[in-house]
Amino acid sequence: MLTTLGLAFALMLVLEGLMPFLAPAAWRDMFRRVIELNDGQIRFIGLAAILVGLGLFWIIS
C-alpha cells in the first residue's frame, strides 16, 4: 500500500510539473488570474477537485 501511495504521489508531481516546464508564461498567467478570485471561488475549485478525485478513485478501485 505504501508503494502504491508513493507511486501516486510521484505521478502527481510529474503531472504538476508539466505545465511550468512546458509553458512557464501560461502557468504564471494562470496564477495571476487565480490570485484575483475570492476565497469562496477558490474553495469551490478545491471542493470540485476533491470530488472529482474521489469519484475517479471510486471508479478505478
Secondary structure by P-SEA (a helix, b strand, c coil): caaaaaaaaaaaaaaaaccccccaaaaaaaaaaaaaccaaaaaaaaaaaaaaaaaaaaaac
